[in-house]
Amino acid sequence: MHDLFLSAREAMSKAYAPYSKFPVGAAIRTTDGRVFSGCNIEVASYPEGWCAETTALGHYIMGGGGEIAEIAVVAERMARITPCGGCRQRLAEFAGADAKLYLCDDAGVVETVTIGQMLPYGFEGKILK
């Protein structure tokens, strides 16, 4: 779990956050051990950027996807950062309710929850088919 935090923290160091000054990093590990990380990226038409979790999910999809086992999220200026509402839904699209979500501070994981706990009544794609 600490190595996933380190991947998220490394991704956070690459954040492009000139407007909010709020760098965030995220890392996703699949059940086969692959890790996909991402940072938040802002643009001048703020708040039209995207979150660290979204970037990590993009890398995950481009890397072939798979079953998500764990996710770590870290922010430079906020301990125990949680994914925003939109990212909770995005993560729930690809991770099962039992996937572990590690909430971190600058030193490591401080709390573990599940995606299901973070988004108990999320939308499910199967209802759209």
MDTraj code that builds the backbone (N, CA, C; nanometers):
import mdtraj as md
import numpy as np

residues = "MET HIS ASP LEU PHE LEU SER ALA ARG GLU ALA MET SER LYS ALA TYR ALA PRO TYR SER LYS PHE PRO VAL GLY ALA ALA ILE ARG THR THR ASP GLY ARG VAL PHE SER GLY CYS ASN ILE GLU VAL ALA SER TYR PRO GLU GLY TRP CYS ALA GLU THR THR ALA LEU GLY HIS TYR ILE MET GLY GLY GLY GLY GLU ILE ALA GLU ILE ALA VAL VAL ALA GLU ARG MET ALA ARG ILE THR PRO CYS GLY GLY CYS ARG GLN ARG LEU ALA GLU PHE ALA GLY ALA ASP ALA LYS LEU TYR LEU CYS ASP ASP ALA GLY VAL VAL GLU THR VAL THR ILE GLY GLN MET LEU PRO TYR GLY PHE GLU GLY LYS ILE LEU LYS".split()
xyz = np.array([
    [0.0824, -0.1184, 0.0000],
    [0.0000, 0.0000, 0.0000],
    [0.0870, 0.1251, 0.0000],
    [0.2011, 0.1227, 0.0707],
    [0.2868, 0.2414, 0.0755],
    [0.3447, 0.2733, -0.0630],
    [0.3743, 0.1688, -0.1408],
    [0.4274, 0.1937, -0.2753],
    [0.3235, 0.2626, -0.3641],
    [0.1959, 0.2332, -0.3437],
    [0.0903, 0.2998, -0.4209],
    [0.0822, 0.4475, -0.3808],
    [0.0938, 0.4742, -0.2507],
    [0.1018, 0.6125, -0.2034],
    [0.2191, 0.6848, -0.2687],
    [0.3356, 0.6199, -0.2742],
    [0.4535, 0.6829, -0.3346],
    [0.4296, 0.7154, -0.4825],
    [0.3588, 0.6280, -0.5528],
    [0.3249, 0.6548, -0.6932],
    [0.2322, 0.7753, -0.7048],
    [0.1344, 0.7846, -0.6147],
    [0.0430, 0.8983, -0.6151],
    [0.1179, 1.0269, -0.5812],
    [0.2074, 1.0199, -0.4845],
    [0.2837, 1.1390, -0.4456],
    [0.3757, 1.1850, -0.5582],
    [0.4374, 1.0894, -0.6278],
    [0.5221, 1.1236, -0.7423],
    [0.4390, 1.1908, -0.8515],
    [0.3200, 1.1371, -0.8768],
    [0.2305, 1.1986, -0.9763],
    [0.1926, 1.3398, -0.9332],
    [0.1668, 1.3593, -0.8045],
    [0.1302, 1.4912, -0.7535],
    [0.2401, 1.5931, -0.7825],
    [0.3647, 1.5489, -0.7793],
    [0.4755, 1.6413, -0.8037],
    [0.4760, 1.6935, -0.9471],
    [0.3988, 1.6312, -1.0348],
    [0.3915, 1.6723, -1.1753],
    [0.2635, 1.7502, -1.2069],
    [0.1834, 1.7773, -1.1041],
    [0.0558, 1.8474, -1.1245],
    [0.0783, 1.9830, -1.1892],
    [-0.0170, 2.0212, -1.2725],
    [-0.0183, 2.1535, -1.3329],
    [-0.1374, 2.2265, -1.2715],
    [-0.1097, 2.3014, -1.1642],
    [-0.2160, 2.3660, -1.0887],
    [-0.1837, 2.5133, -1.0626],
    [-0.1614, 2.5927, -1.1702],
    [-0.1223, 2.7321, -1.1498],
    [-0.2340, 2.8215, -1.0970],
    [-0.3581, 2.7792, -1.1071],
    [-0.4715, 2.8625, -1.0674],
    [-0.5165, 2.8311, -0.9246],
    [-0.5339, 2.7055, -0.8933],
    [-0.5784, 2.6680, -0.7587],
    [-0.4611, 2.6544, -0.6619],
    [-0.3424, 2.6283, -0.7143],
    [-0.2244, 2.6016, -0.6300],
    [-0.2534, 2.4825, -0.5370],
    [-0.3251, 2.3840, -0.5908],
    [-0.3693, 2.2690, -0.5121],
    [-0.3339, 2.1396, -0.5859],
    [-0.2065, 2.0995, -0.5846],
    [-0.1668, 1.9771, -0.6546],
    [-0.2236, 1.8514, -0.5885],
    [-0.2672, 1.7593, -0.6723],
    [-0.3225, 1.6320, -0.6267],
    [-0.2627, 1.5212, -0.7125],
    [-0.2407, 1.4058, -0.6499],
    [-0.1947, 1.2883, -0.7226],
    [-0.2809, 1.1685, -0.6890],
    [-0.2927, 1.0774, -0.7837],
    [-0.3699, 0.9548, -0.7624],
    [-0.2965, 0.8392, -0.8288],
    [-0.3137, 0.7219, -0.7729],
    [-0.2560, 0.6009, -0.8320],
    [-0.3568, 0.4873, -0.8168],
    [-0.3659, 0.4074, -0.9207],
    [-0.4590, 0.2941, -0.9271],
    [-0.3765, 0.1672, -0.9456],
    [-0.4076, 0.0635, -0.8675],
    [-0.3422, -0.0661, -0.8870],
    [-0.4479, -0.1687, -0.9256],
    [-0.4203, -0.2442, -1.0307],
    [-0.5097, -0.3515, -1.0722],
    [-0.4736, -0.4788, -0.9964],
    [-0.5619, -0.5757, -1.0026],
    [-0.5383, -0.7008, -0.9300],
    [-0.4159, -0.7759, -0.9821],
    [-0.3733, -0.7473, -1.1047],
    [-0.2522, -0.8126, -1.1561],
    [-0.1255, -0.7315, -1.1277],
    [-0.1384, -0.6245, -1.0453],
    [-0.0228, -0.5515, -0.9979],
    [0.0201, -0.4302, -1.0782],
    [-0.0469, -0.4022, -1.1899],
    [-0.0091, -0.2837, -1.2679],
    [-0.0555, -0.1573, -1.1955],
    [0.0244, -0.0505, -1.2077],
    [-0.0062, 0.0763, -1.1422],
    [-0.0158, 0.1857, -1.2477],
    [-0.1207, 0.2660, -1.2349],
    [-0.1453, 0.3783, -1.3258],
    [-0.1638, 0.5025, -1.2384],
    [-0.0866, 0.6059, -1.2654],
    [-0.0954, 0.7254, -1.1822],
    [-0.1340, 0.8462, -1.2653],
    [-0.1729, 0.9523, -1.1956],
    [-0.2102, 1.0752, -1.2636],
    [-0.2111, 1.1925, -1.1675],
    [-0.2070, 1.3113, -1.2245],
    [-0.2115, 1.4350, -1.1466],
    [-0.3239, 1.5228, -1.2003],
    [-0.3586, 1.6243, -1.1225],
    [-0.4577, 1.7191, -1.1724],
    [-0.3912, 1.8150, -1.2706],
    [-0.4697, 1.8579, -1.3686],
    [-0.4212, 1.9460, -1.4746],
    [-0.5258, 2.0555, -1.4951],
    [-0.4844, 2.1802, -1.4733],
    [-0.5746, 2.2928, -1.4883],
    [-0.5479, 2.3643, -1.6210],
    [-0.6467, 2.4390, -1.6664],
    [-0.6327, 2.5196, -1.7877],
    [-0.6845, 2.6601, -1.7592],
    [-0.6543, 2.7544, -1.8483],
    [-0.6910, 2.8941, -1.8273],
    [-0.8411, 2.9145, -1.8149],
    [-0.9219, 2.8292, -1.8747],
    [-1.0668, 2.8419, -1.8598],
    [-1.1112, 2.7685, -1.7325],
    [-1.0353, 2.7934, -1.6273],
    [-1.0595, 2.7348, -1.4960],
    [-1.2069, 2.7501, -1.4598],
    [-1.2752, 2.6474, -1.4159],
    [-1.2268, 2.5203, -1.3639],
    [-1.2351, 2.4046, -1.4633],
    [-1.2118, 2.4283, -1.5890],
    [-1.2264, 2.3263, -1.6924],
    [-1.1119, 2.2260, -1.7016],
    [-1.0280, 2.2159, -1.6037],
    [-0.9219, 2.1155, -1.6046],
    [-0.9767, 1.9796, -1.5678],
    [-0.8875, 1.8909, -1.5252],
    [-0.9341, 1.7601, -1.4820],
    [-0.8560, 1.7141, -1.3613],
    [-0.9166, 1.6246, -1.2884],
    [-0.8646, 1.5782, -1.1602],
    [-0.7584, 1.4693, -1.1784],
    [-0.6821, 1.4481, -1.0725],
    [-0.5785, 1.3448, -1.0730],
    [-0.6376, 1.2065, -1.0991],
    [-0.7522, 1.1788, -1.0394],
    [-0.8156, 1.0482, -1.0583],
    [-0.8546, 1.0274, -1.2043],
    [-0.9003, 1.1338, -1.2696],
    [-0.9377, 1.1262, -1.4105],
    [-0.8159, 1.0953, -1.4968],
    [-0.7033, 1.1611, -1.4679],
    [-0.5803, 1.1348, -1.5420],
    [-0.5364, 0.9899, -1.5215],
    [-0.5392, 0.9435, -1.3967],
    [-0.5000, 0.8053, -1.3670],
    [-0.5918, 0.7065, -1.4392],
    [-0.7217, 0.7351, -1.4404],
    [-0.8150, 0.6472, -1.5115],
    [-0.7875, 0.6468, -1.6612],
    [-0.7497, 0.7602, -1.7170],
    [-0.7131, 0.7648, -1.8588],
    [-0.5945, 0.6737, -1.8882],
    [-0.4928, 0.6791, -1.8028],
    [-0.3766, 0.5903, -1.8205],
    [-0.4167, 0.4436, -1.8038],
    [-0.5052, 0.4174, -1.7081],
    [-0.5560, 0.2821, -1.6830],
    [-0.6288, 0.2275, -1.8068],
    [-0.7151, 0.3072, -1.8655],
    [-0.7878, 0.2643, -1.9856],
    [-0.6910, 0.2418, -2.1008],
    [-0.6003, 0.3371, -2.1218],
    [-0.5036, 0.3248, -2.2312],
    [-0.4086, 0.2062, -2.2095],
    [-0.3890, 0.1670, -2.0829],
    [-0.3032, 0.0531, -2.0508],
    [-0.3744, -0.0806, -2.0561],
    [-0.5007, -0.0808, -2.0948],
    [-0.5729, -0.2065, -2.1094],
    [-0.6737, -0.2356, -2.0012],
    [-0.6841, -0.1494, -1.9016],
    [-0.7843, -0.1699, -1.7973],
    [-0.7543, -0.2890, -1.7096],
    [-0.8572, -0.3521, -1.6628],
    [-0.8447, -0.4652, -1.5709],
    [-0.9233, -0.4379, -1.4445],
    [-0.9185, -0.5318, -1.3538],
    [-0.9908, -0.5174, -1.2279],
    [-0.9105, -0.4286, -1.1329],
    [-0.9718, -0.3231, -1.0830],
    [-0.9052, -0.2322, -0.9911],
    [-0.9152, -0.2867, -0.8493],
    [-0.8014, -0.2956, -0.7826],
    [-0.7968, -0.3443, -0.6452],
    [-0.7828, -0.2310, -0.5445],
    [-0.6997, -0.1304, -0.5790],
    [-0.6664, -0.0254, -0.4832],
    [-0.6471, 0.1083, -0.5539],
    [-0.6764, 0.2142, -0.4807],
    [-0.6572, 0.3504, -0.5303],
    [-0.5998, 0.4329, -0.4154],
    [-0.5004, 0.5152, -0.4439],
    [-0.4463, 0.6072, -0.3442],
    [-0.4608, 0.7492, -0.3966],
    [-0.4967, 0.8407, -0.3076],
    [-0.5113, 0.9815, -0.3434],
    [-0.4376, 1.0653, -0.2386],
    [-0.3611, 1.1633, -0.2874],
    [-0.2861, 1.2510, -0.1973],
    [-0.2891, 1.3939, -0.2507],
    [-0.2950, 1.4900, -0.1601],
    [-0.2901, 1.6320, -0.1963],
    [-0.1831, 1.6994, -0.1119],
    [-0.1145, 1.7918, -0.1732],
    [-0.0067, 1.8616, -0.1046],
    [-0.0561, 1.9438, 0.0140],
    [-0.1728, 2.0033, -0.0007],
    [-0.2206, 2.0971, 0.1006],
    [-0.3414, 2.0494, 0.1801],
    [-0.3738, 1.9193, 0.1718],
    [-0.4893, 1.8704, 0.2472],
    [-0.4712, 1.7234, 0.2802],
    [-0.4589, 1.6939, 0.4086],
    [-0.4508, 1.5537, 0.4524],
    [-0.5871, 1.4878, 0.4339],
    [-0.5836, 1.3579, 0.4051],
    [-0.7061, 1.2775, 0.3902],
    [-0.7965, 1.3279, 0.2779],
    [-0.7379, 1.3772, 0.1707],
    [-0.8181, 1.4227, 0.0572],
    [-0.9025, 1.3065, 0.0055],
    [-1.0245, 1.3349, -0.0303],
    [-1.1099, 1.2338, -0.0923],
    [-1.1384, 1.2764, -0.2363],
    [-1.1690, 1.1825, -0.3230],
    [-1.2071, 1.2197, -0.4596],
    [-1.3329, 1.3070, -0.4577],
    [-1.3411, 1.4011, -0.5521],
    [-1.4614, 1.4828, -0.5653],
    [-1.5780, 1.3922, -0.6080],
    [-1.6958, 1.4458, -0.6086],
    [-1.8138, 1.3671, -0.6450],
    [-1.8045, 1.3065, -0.7837],
    [-1.7600, 1.3873, -0.8813],
    [-1.7470, 1.3363, -1.0180],
    [-1.6463, 1.2231, -1.0265],
    [-1.5358, 1.2361, -0.9553],
    [-1.4338, 1.1311, -0.9583],
    [-1.4785, 1.0069, -0.8821],
    [-1.5596, 1.0245, -0.7807],
    [-1.6151, 0.9072, -0.7118],
    [-1.6966, 0.8253, -0.8107],
    [-1.7777, 0.8928, -0.8914],
    [-1.8572, 0.8226, -0.9918],
    [-1.7673, 0.7608, -1.0979],
    [-1.6654, 0.8352, -1.1432],
    [-1.5728, 0.7810, -1.2435],
    [-1.5031, 0.6557, -1.1912],
    [-1.4540, 0.6621, -1.0681],
    [-1.3860, 0.5461, -1.0098],
    [-1.4826, 0.4287, -0.9960],
    [-1.6069, 0.4569, -0.9543],
    [-1.7058, 0.3502, -0.9377],
    [-1.7413, 0.2847, -1.0707],
    [-1.7228, 0.3570, -1.1806],
    [-1.7489, 0.3003, -1.3132],
    [-1.6554, 0.1834, -1.3422],
    [-1.5334, 0.1909, -1.2892],
    [-1.4302, 0.0925, -1.3231],
    [-1.3860, 0.0069, -1.2056],
    [-1.4120, 0.0499, -1.0840],
    [-1.3720, -0.0254, -0.9649],
    [-1.4959, -0.0785, -0.8951],
    [-1.4862, -0.1963, -0.8421],
    [-1.5975, -0.2520, -0.7668],
    [-1.6159, -0.1811, -0.6344],
    [-1.7308, -0.2010, -0.5741],
    [-1.7625, -0.1359, -0.4465],
    [-1.6629, -0.1721, -0.3373],
    [-1.5986, -0.2889, -0.3491],
    [-1.5037, -0.3328, -0.2466],
    [-1.3604, -0.2872, -0.2717],
    [-1.3345, -0.2180, -0.3813],
    [-1.1989, -0.1689, -0.4081],
    [-1.1574, -0.0738, -0.2965],
    [-1.0343, -0.0887, -0.2511],
    [-0.9846, -0.0062, -0.1411],
    [-0.9412, 0.1304, -0.1920],
    [-0.9756, 0.2318, -0.1149],
    [-0.9371, 0.3696, -0.1436],
    [-0.8558, 0.4194, -0.0253],
    [-0.7289, 0.4526, -0.0506],
    [-0.6396, 0.4991, 0.0539],
    [-0.6369, 0.6510, 0.0548],
    [-0.6735, 0.7081, 0.1669],
    [-0.6690, 0.8527, 0.1868],
    [-0.5369, 0.8824, 0.2563],
    [-0.4603, 0.9746, 0.2014],
    [-0.3220, 0.9931, 0.2445],
    [-0.2941, 1.1335, 0.2950],
    [-0.1872, 1.1452, 0.3739],
    [-0.1280, 1.2746, 0.4041],
    [0.0105, 1.2754, 0.3402],
    [0.0950, 1.3688, 0.3771],
    [0.2244, 1.3779, 0.3101],
    [0.3206, 1.2651, 0.3450],
    [0.2868, 1.1836, 0.4450],
    [0.3756, 1.0740, 0.4859],
    [0.3262, 0.9353, 0.4449],
    [0.1984, 0.9242, 0.4131],
    [0.1460, 0.7936, 0.3751],
    [-0.0032, 0.7811, 0.3978],
    [-0.0496, 0.6591, 0.3989],
    [-0.1922, 0.6287, 0.4133],
    [-0.2354, 0.6560, 0.5572],
    [-0.3440, 0.7307, 0.5732],
    [-0.3976, 0.7586, 0.7063],
    [-0.5350, 0.6961, 0.7301],
    [-0.6028, 0.6593, 0.6209],
    [-0.7337, 0.5958, 0.6347],
    [-0.7626, 0.5136, 0.5105],
    [-0.8276, 0.4004, 0.5315],
    [-0.8686, 0.3145, 0.4203],
    [-1.0199, 0.3008, 0.4229],
    [-1.0819, 0.3290, 0.3090],
    [-1.2258, 0.3122, 0.2911],
    [-1.2447, 0.2338, 0.1616],
    [-1.3682, 0.2065, 0.1269],
    [-1.3961, 0.1409, -0.0002],
    [-1.4679, 0.2390, -0.0930],
    [-1.4650, 0.2066, -0.2197],
    [-1.5400, 0.2882, -0.3163],
    [-1.6882, 0.2881, -0.2795],
    [-1.7392, 0.1742, -0.2374],
    [-1.8796, 0.1657, -0.1964],
    [-1.9133, 0.2568, -0.0801],
    [-1.8205, 0.2738, 0.0134],
    [-1.8433, 0.3651, 0.1247],
    [-1.8405, 0.5108, 0.0781],
    [-1.7573, 0.5403, -0.0205],
    [-1.7455, 0.6770, -0.0692],
    [-1.8620, 0.7164, -0.1602],
    [-1.9216, 0.6198, -0.2271],
    [-2.0317, 0.6491, -0.3194],
    [-2.1385, 0.5398, -0.3053],
    [-2.2135, 0.5433, -0.1945],
    [-2.3071, 0.4335, -0.1693],
    [-2.4233, 0.4238, -0.2668],
    [-2.4596, 0.5332, -0.3315],
    [-2.5737, 0.5307, -0.4221],
    [-2.5356, 0.5799, -0.5607],
    [-2.4180, 0.5384, -0.6076],
    [-2.3706, 0.5815, -0.7384],
    [-2.4557, 0.5252, -0.8523],
    [-2.4478, 0.5904, -0.9653],
    [-2.5160, 0.5414, -1.0846],
    [-2.4478, 0.4154, -1.1338],
    [-2.5252, 0.3238, -1.1890],
    [-2.4712, 0.2013, -1.2451],
    [-2.5029, 0.1982, -1.3933],
    [-2.4002, 0.1745, -1.4749],
    [-2.4167, 0.1734, -1.6193],
    [-2.5163, 0.0712, -1.6696],
    [-2.5336, -0.0385, -1.5953],
    [-2.6242, -0.1437, -1.6431],
    [-2.7689, -0.0953, -1.6557],
    [-2.8063, 0.0095, -1.5828],
    [-2.9440, 0.0595, -1.5942],
    [-2.9654, 0.1369, -1.7238],
    [-2.8565, 0.1719, -1.7912],
    [-2.8671, 0.2482, -1.9153],
    [-2.8762, 0.1598, -2.0389],
    [-2.8628, 0.0308, -2.0213],
    [-2.8628, -0.0609, -2.1358],
    [-3.0015, -0.1084, -2.1683],
])
top = md.Topology()
chain = top.add_chain()
for i, resn in enumerate(residues, 1):
    res = top.add_residue(resn, chain, resSeq=i)
    for name in ("N", "CA", "C"):
        top.add_atom(name, md.element.get_by_symbol(name[0]), res)
traj = md.Trajectory(xyz[None], top)
